[in-house]
């Protein structure tokens, strides 16, 4: 189990990813992030880097703030 901040980020990422019609596999492929690692991010099991936050936000066409709120 990760920190509450990582878990909240993961929930936000999952919700935005699904609302934009991305599967985990597609988002992983397009960002170059391993699909299993993306799953760990969504479950709040890892502490993601700022660089990856911006990469994900760019591909999901949202603000990094949307993922962090």
N, C-alpha and C positions, 0 to 999 in steps of 0.2 A: 504494500500500500504506500502511495506517495504522499506528498504534503498536500494540504488543502488547496494551496495555490496551484499546484500541478494538476490536481484533480479538477478544479474549476476550469483551468485552461483546456484540459482534455474534453470536458463536457461542451464548452463553447466551440472548440474546433469541430467536434463531431456534429453538433447541431448546424453550424454554418456549412460544413461540407455536405451534409445531407440536403440542406435547403437549396444548395447550388447544384444538386444533382450529380455530385461526384461520388464514386465508390472509393473505398480506401485504396484499392488497387490502382485505379486511374490517377488519383492524386499522388500516390507514391511514385508511379511511373513518371508523371509530368514534372515532379519536383526533384527526382533523383534520391528520394528518401526511401529506404527499405520499407516494404509494407509491414513487416513485423515490428519494426521500430515505430512506424506511424501508429500502429495499434497500441503500443506501449505509451506513446504520447497521449493518445485519446483516453487511455485508462488511468492516466496520471502517475504512471510508474517511473517516468524519467523526467529530468529537469532539462527542458529544451533550451537551446541557445537563442540569443536574440536574432542571429543570422537566419536561423530556421523559422522563427516567428515571422520575420519579414518575407521570407520565401513563400511560406504557406499563405500569408495574407495576400501577396501579389497574385498567386495562382487562384485564390478564391475570390479575388476582386473585392476585398474588404480592407478595412483599416486594421493594423496590428492591435489597436485599442479594442476593436470588436472581439478579438480573440482573448484579450486579457480581462475584459470587463466581467 
